[in-house]
């Protein structure tokens, strides 16, 4: 049986990846298991060590200023 893999992506792979929208560099948030695009304000999930670089799968980053309800 295969050993359990951690969800951390390969650091060499992270050096090559960029945001699919802005082409800006990404940072890795190990606590949340996400690749962060500050420019696009998106967080891309990493599942089983594989970055999911689809905008439809990304989470919008919260702004530091709370938005007023509609």
N, C-alpha and C positions, 0 to 999 in steps of 0.2 A: 504494500500500500504506500502511496506517495506521502511524504511528510507534508505537514500543513505549511503553506507559504504565507509569509507576511504580506501585507498589502502595500508595502513601500515599493514604488517604481524604481527601476534601475537609474542611478544618478547620471549615467552617460546618456540615457534616453532623455532625461529631463533637460540636459544641455541643448538638445536638438529641437525640442518641442517649443512652439510658439502659439499664441492665441489664434484660433482660426478666424476670428473677426478682425483683429487689429494687427496681427503679426508681431505683437509686443511679447517680450519675454514673460515667462510664468514663474511663480514661486510656489514651493510645495509647503502646504500646511499639514504636517505630520499628525497633529492632534485630530484634525477633522478628515484626513485622508483625501485632500482635494488639491488640485492645481489652481492657483489663483491668478487671474488676469486683472490687475489693478486698473488698467486702462479701460477695459470693457466692463469692469465691475461684475465679473462672473467667476464662479467657482466650479471647476470641472471635476467630477468624481473620479476616484481611482478605485477600481474593483478588481480584486485578486491580483493586484500589482499592475493592472493595465489601465492607463489613463483613457477615459471616455471623452474624446474631444468633439462631441456633438453639442452644438448650441442648445438643441432641444433637451439635452440631459443636464445642462448646466444650471446652477442655482444662482439667482441674482444676489449679489452681496448687499447687505443692509447698509444704509447710510448711517453716519454717526448722528445726524440730526433727525429726530423723529418726524415723520410726516403726519400732517393733520388728517383726520378722517374726512371722508367726502360728505 
